Amino acid sequence: MASTTYACPLLPRREIVSFLSELEFANIREEHLLNPSPDLISSIYTNILIYLDALQDDHGQADFDALVQLENPDLHVGSVRVMNLCHKIGELLEAARCSINFTLKDLLKPDTQRTGVFLSTLINFCIFRDTKLNLVEQFVNQVNVHEVKQTDLEARFAEVEEAAKREEPFVLELQTKLKELRLTIQELNNHQVALKTSFRALKEKTKEIDSKISTADYTLSQSAQENAKLRSKIVQSPEKLQGLLEEKKSIHGEIKNSERSAMESFQDKTTTLEVYSKACKKMEKHLAQMQAIQEQVNSSKTVDKEVKVLKGKLNDESVLDKSLDAKLVEQQGQVKQLEESCKAFEKERDLKHKEATKELNRVKLELEAKRRNMASRVKKVEGMHAEVDNINSETNSVIESGSSTQQELQRRCKEIVNEFDIYSKTLGTYMESIEAGL
């Protein structure tokens, strides 16, 4: 029965009795529903209407000031209550889609089967209403929880935005430094490439100079050998010596020329070595600068990684913010729906409160009229009691005087009876004497 779709099946008497007992509508047994009494049924219907907040004042009923003018106002007040109860039960059963119509006879002379149908319909409606109210209460609780979460998330979102705003100049500064470092790295890389090309050219020149020095050493050693041979030949033949001297002079000139070229090559080599040493020093300086730049690049890479991590966090937080915004919009829609339902419930509550106050005022007026009526009746009863006391006193005096007269009459009756007896006796003797004389 406690489903989201409304239905009003016929319930067995056992379930009806258990439901009425559970909600304290009536403490009855199944036997009471087999032959229901009007008072019991009226009490059950009244309790159900009170439970559903549907018992309210009927604006078409007679005023109590007018009821007081009637001959028997109490009877009319009861009839108005009965008609009001019948009208409310009929409207409630019609709203609950009851299969049969409710009449005044069902309230004054209830039938077993029809009463079972009416009670089943009202009980199913009560269960369906409680189920819907429980669902609405769950949504209200969820809305309260989501409102708390929303405030927390909004506070967290504000903190994240403040942190992002605080770190934004630092991030911009890091980005500018990173751009500058990238430009310097590019310039240093170009300079390094140029140095490498110059270093390769210097290496090739040193190789050429080394090859020239080696050839000069080789020619010097050969000239020394030839000089030794010529010295050995000087003693043997002067003519040959002269020719050899000339050859030697020519060779010596060539050697001097080679020595000059060797010295020139040596000087060139020393200059190239100096250039190389200077270049090596510059390369060492550039290497130190490159290492420092590499460290800066590494630090910039770490900073870049941190920036990427921060950007990722910002992206995640932006995605989280978007999802939170979507959830917030959804929750705001739910809150609006619940606010509308709450407003509807509040309107219904206000209407019921007004109706309850009207019913209370009506009951107060009724009680005041009854109190006045009772006061007038008490006065009448007191007057009647006084009259009864007077009548009783008069009756007692009459009874007392009657008893005395009765005693007097009895005495006189006895005297008359005695006189009659005497007369009858004298008459009897007289008659006897007359009869004897005849």
C-alpha positions in Angstrom: 0.0 0.0 0.0 2.9 2.4 0.7 3.7 2.9 -3.0 4.2 6.1 -5.0 1.1 5.4 -7.1 -2.2 6.0 -5.4 -4.7 3.0 -5.2 -7.6 2.3 -2.9 -8.1 -1.5 -2.7 -10.6 -3.0 -0.2 -8.8 -3.8 3.0 -9.7 -6.7 5.3 -11.2 -5.9 8.7 -8.0 -7.1 10.5 -5.8 -4.5 8.7 -8.4 -1.7 9.3 -8.5 -2.5 13.0 -4.7 -2.6 13.3 -4.4 0.7 11.4 -7.0 2.4 13.6 -5.4 1.0 16.8 -1.9 2.0 15.6 -2.8 5.6 15.0 -5.0 5.6 18.1 -8.1 6.5 16.1 -10.2 3.9 17.9 -9.5 0.9 20.1 -11.9 -1.6 18.6 -12.1 -5.2 17.5 -13.2 -6.8 14.3 -16.6 -7.5 15.9 -17.3 -3.8 16.2 -17.0 -3.5 12.4 -19.5 -6.3 11.8 -22.3 -4.2 13.4 -21.0 -0.7 13.6 -22.7 1.9 15.7 -23.2 5.5 14.6 -21.3 6.9 17.6 -18.3 4.7 16.9 -18.3 5.5 13.1 -18.7 9.2 13.8 -15.8 9.1 16.3 -13.6 7.3 13.7 -14.4 9.7 10.9 -13.8 12.7 13.2 -10.4 11.3 14.3 -9.4 10.7 10.6 -10.4 14.2 9.6 -8.4 15.6 12.5 -5.4 13.5 11.5 -5.7 14.8 7.9 -6.4 18.4 9.0 -9.6 18.4 7.1 -12.0 19.1 9.9 -12.9 22.8 9.5 -15.8 25.1 10.1 -18.8 25.0 7.7 -19.6 28.6 6.8 -23.2 27.6 5.8 -24.2 26.5 9.3 -26.6 28.4 11.5 -25.4 31.0 13.9 -25.5 30.1 17.6 -27.4 33.3 18.3 -30.1 32.1 15.9 -29.9 28.6 17.4 -30.6 29.9 20.9 -33.9 31.3 19.6 -35.1 27.8 18.6 -37.1 25.5 20.8 -34.4 22.8 21.2 -31.0 24.4 20.2 -29.0 21.4 21.5 -30.7 19.1 19.0 -30.0 21.6 16.1 -26.4 22.0 17.1 -25.9 18.2 16.9 -27.6 18.1 13.6 -25.4 20.8 12.2 -22.3 18.9 13.5 -23.6 15.7 11.8 -24.2 17.5 8.5 -20.8 19.2 8.7 -19.1 15.8 9.3 -21.1 14.2 6.5 -20.2 17.0 4.1 -16.5 16.8 5.0 -16.4 13.0 4.8 -18.2 13.1 1.4 -15.7 15.6 0.0 -12.7 13.6 1.3 -14.0 10.4 -0.1 -14.7 12.0 -3.4 -11.2 13.4 -3.5 -9.8 10.0 -2.5 -11.7 8.5 -5.6 -14.0 6.3 -3.6 -16.1 3.9 -5.8 -19.4 4.7 -4.0 -21.0 8.0 -2.7 -21.2 8.8 1.0 -24.6 9.7 2.3 -26.1 10.8 5.6 -27.5 7.3 6.1 -23.9 5.9 6.1 -23.3 8.1 9.2 -26.6 7.6 11.0 -27.2 4.0 10.1 -23.9 2.6 8.9 -23.8 -0.5 6.8 -21.0 -3.1 7.3 -19.9 -3.4 3.7 -20.2 0.3 2.8 -18.4 1.3 6.0 -15.6 -1.2 5.1 -15.2 0.5 1.7 -15.2 4.0 3.2 -12.6 3.1 5.9 -10.4 1.3 3.3 -10.5 4.3 1.1 -9.6 6.7 3.9 -6.9 4.5 5.3 -5.3 4.1 1.8 -5.4 7.9 1.4 -3.8 8.4 4.8 -1.0 5.9 3.9 -0.4 7.5 0.5 -0.4 11.0 2.1 2.2 9.9 4.8 4.4 8.3 2.1 4.4 11.5 0.1 5.1 13.6 3.1 8.0 11.3 4.0 9.4 11.7 0.5 9.1 15.5 0.7 10.8 15.5 4.1 13.7 13.5 2.7 14.1 16.1 -0.1 14.0 18.9 2.5 16.7 17.2 4.5 18.8 16.7 1.3 18.3 20.4 0.5 19.5 21.3 3.9 22.6 19.1 3.5 23.3 20.5 0.0 22.9 24.0 1.3 25.6 23.3 3.9 27.8 21.7 1.3 27.1 24.7 -1.0 28.3 27.2 1.6 31.4 25.1 2.2 32.2 24.8 -1.5 31.5 28.5 -2.0 33.9 29.3 0.8 36.5 26.9 -0.7 36.0 28.4 -4.2 36.5 31.9 -2.8 39.7 30.8 -1.1 40.9 29.2 -4.3 40.1 32.4 -6.3 41.9 34.5 -3.7 44.9 32.2 -3.8 44.9 32.3 -7.6 44.7 36.1 -7.5 47.5 36.3 -5.0 49.7 33.9 -7.1 48.8 35.5 -10.5 51.5 38.2 -10.4 54.1 35.6 -9.3 53.0 33.4 -12.2 53.2 36.3 -14.6 56.7 37.2 -13.3 57.8 33.5 -13.7 56.4 33.5 -17.2 58.4 36.6 -18.1 61.5 35.2 -16.5 60.9 31.9 -18.4 60.6 33.7 -21.7 63.9 35.7 -21.0 65.7 32.5 -20.0 64.5 30.8 -23.2 65.8 33.7 -25.3 69.2 33.6 -23.5 69.3 29.8 -23.9 68.7 30.2 -27.6 71.4 32.9 -27.9 73.9 30.7 -25.9 73.1 27.7 -28.0 73.9 29.7 -31.1 77.1 31.0 -29.6 78.0 27.5 -28.6 77.5 26.3 -32.1 79.8 29.1 -33.4 82.4 28.2 -30.8 82.2 24.6 -31.8 82.8 25.5 -35.5 85.8 27.7 -34.6 87.2 25.0 -32.3 87.0 22.5 -35.2 88.8 25.0 -37.5 91.5 25.5 -34.9 91.9 21.7 -34.5 92.3 21.4 -38.3 95.0 24.1 -38.3 96.8 22.5 -35.4 96.8 19.2 -37.3 98.3 20.9 -40.4 101.0 22.6 -38.2 101.8 19.3 -36.5 102.2 17.7 -39.9 104.5 20.5 -41.1 106.6 20.3 -38.0 106.9 16.5 -38.4 108.0 17.0 -42.0 110.6 19.7 -41.0 112.0 17.4 -38.3 112.3 14.7 -40.9 114.1 17.0 -43.3 116.4 18.2 -40.5 117.3 14.7 -39.6 118.0 13.9 -43.3 120.2 17.0 -43.6 122.1 16.0 -40.5 122.7 12.5 -42.0 123.8 14.1 -45.3 126.1 16.5 -43.4 127.8 13.5 -41.7 128.2 11.8 -45.0 129.8 15.0 -46.4 132.2 15.3 -43.5 133.3 11.7 -44.2 133.8 12.5 -47.8 135.8 15.7 -47.2 139.0 13.8 -46.5 138.6 11.5 -49.4 138.3 14.0 -52.3 138.8 17.8 -52.2 137.1 18.2 -55.6 134.2 16.2 -54.4 134.4 18.2 -51.2 134.1 21.4 -53.1 131.1 20.1 -55.0 129.7 18.7 -51.8 130.3 22.0 -50.0 128.4 23.8 -52.7 125.7 21.2 -52.5 126.0 21.5 -48.7 125.7 25.3 -49.0 122.7 24.9 -51.1 121.4 22.2 -48.7 122.3 24.5 -45.8 120.4 27.3 -47.4 117.5 25.0 -47.9 117.9 23.9 -44.2 118.0 27.5 -43.1 115.0 28.2 -45.2 113.4 25.1 -43.7 114.5 26.2 -40.2 113.1 29.6 -40.9 109.9 28.0 -42.1 110.0 25.7 -39.1 110.5 28.7 -36.8 107.8 30.5 -38.5 105.6 27.4 -38.2 106.7 27.1 -34.6 105.8 30.7 -33.9 102.6 30.2 -35.7 102.0 27.1 -33.6 102.8 29.0 -30.4 100.5 31.7 -31.5 97.8 29.1 -32.3 98.5 27.5 -28.9 98.1 30.8 -27.2 94.9 31.3 -29.2 93.9 27.8 -28.2 94.7 28.5 -24.5 92.7 31.7 -24.7 90.0 29.9 -26.5 90.0 27.1 -23.9 89.8 29.7 -21.1 87.0 31.4 -22.9 85.4 27.9 -23.5 85.8 27.2 -19.7 84.2 30.5 -18.9 81.5 29.8 -21.4 81.2 26.3 -20.0 80.8 27.7 -16.5 78.2 30.2 -17.9 76.5 27.3 -19.7 76.4 25.3 -16.5 75.0 28.2 -14.6 72.5 28.7 -17.4 71.8 25.0 -17.4 71.1 25.2 -13.7 68.9 28.2 -14.4 67.2 26.2 -17.2 66.7 23.3 -14.8 65.3 25.7 -12.2 63.1 27.3 -14.9 62.0 23.8 -15.9 61.1 23.0 -12.4 59.3 26.4 -12.2 57.7 25.5 -15.5 56.6 22.2 -14.1 55.3 23.9 -11.0 53.5 26.4 -13.3 52.0 23.5 -15.3 51.0 21.8 -12.0 49.4 25.0 -10.9 47.7 25.4 -14.3 46.5 21.8 -14.0 45.2 22.5 -10.5 43.5 25.7 -11.8 42.0 23.7 -14.7 40.9 21.0 -12.2 39.5 23.6 -10.0 37.8 25.3 -12.9 36.3 21.9 -13.9 35.3 21.4 -10.3 33.8 24.9 -10.2 31.8 24.2 -13.4 30.6 20.9 -12.0 29.8 22.7 -8.7 28.0 25.4 -10.7 26.0 22.8 -12.5 25.2 21.1 -9.1 24.4 24.5 -7.7 22.0 25.3 -10.5 20.4 21.8 -10.1 20.2 22.3 -6.3 18.8 25.8 -6.8 16.1 24.3 -9.1 15.4 21.6 -6.4 15.3 24.3 -3.8 12.9 26.4 -5.8 10.7 23.4 -6.3 10.8 22.6 -2.6 10.3 26.3 -1.8 7.2 26.3 -4.0 6.0 23.1 -2.3 6.8 24.6 1.1 4.9 27.7 0.1 2.0 25.6 -1.0 2.2 23.6 2.3 2.4 26.9 4.2 -0.6 28.3 2.4 -2.5 25.1 3.1 -1.3 25.3 6.7 -2.4 28.9 7.0 -5.8 28.0 5.5 -6.1 25.1 8.0 -4.9 27.4 10.8 -7.6 29.9 9.9 -10.2 27.2 9.6 -9.0 25.8 13.0 -9.2 29.3 14.6 -12.7 29.7 13.1 -13.7 26.2 14.4 -12.2 27.2 17.8 -14.1 30.5 17.8 -17.2 28.6 16.8 -16.7 26.1 19.6 -16.1 29.0 22.0 -19.3 30.7 20.9 -21.1 27.4 21.2 -19.6 26.8 24.7 -20.5 30.4 25.7 -24.1 29.9 24.4 -24.3 26.6 26.2 -22.9 28.2 29.3 -25.5 31.0 29.1 -28.2 28.4 28.4 -27.0 26.3 31.3 -26.9 29.4 33.5 -30.5 30.2 32.6 -31.4 26.5 33.0 -29.7 26.5 36.4 -31.7 29.5 37.4 -34.9 27.9 36.2 -34.0 24.7 38.0 -33.2 26.7 41.2 -36.6 28.4 40.8 -38.3 25.0 40.2 -36.5 23.6 43.2 -37.8 26.5 45.3 -41.3 25.9 43.9 -40.9 22.2 44.6 -39.8 23.0 48.2 -42.8 25.3 48.6 -45.1 22.6 47.1 -43.4 20.0 49.4 -44.0 22.2 52.4 -47.6 22.8 51.4 -48.0 19.1 50.7 -46.5 18.3 54.1 -48.8 20.8 55.8 -51.7 19.4 53.8 -50.7 15.9 54.6 -50.4 16.8 58.3 -53.8 18.5 58.3 -55.2 15.6 56.3 -53.9 13.1 58.7 -55.5 15.1 61.6 -58.8 15.3 59.7 -58.4 11.7 58.7 -58.0 10.8 62.4 -61.0 12.9 63.3 -63.0 11.3 60.5 -61.9 7.8 61.6 -62.9 8.7 65.1 -66.2 10.0 63.9 -66.6 6.9 61.6 -66.0 4.8 64.6 -68.5 6.7 66.6 -71.0 6.5 63.8 -70.3 2.8 63.5 -70.9 2.4 67.2 -74.0 4.5 67.1 -75.1 2.5 64.1 -74.4 -0.7 66.0 -76.4 0.6 68.9 -79.1 1.7 66.6 -79.1 -1.6 64.8 -79.3 -3.4 68.1 -82.1 -1.2 69.4 -83.8 -1.5 66.0 -83.4 -5.3 66.2 -84.9 -5.5 69.7 -87.7 -3.2 68.6 -88.3 -5.3 65.5 -88.3 -8.4 67.6 -90.7 -6.9 70.0 -93.0 -5.9 67.1 -92.8 -9.3 65.7 -93.6 -10.8 69.1 -96.6 -8.5 69.5 -98.0 -9.6 66.1 
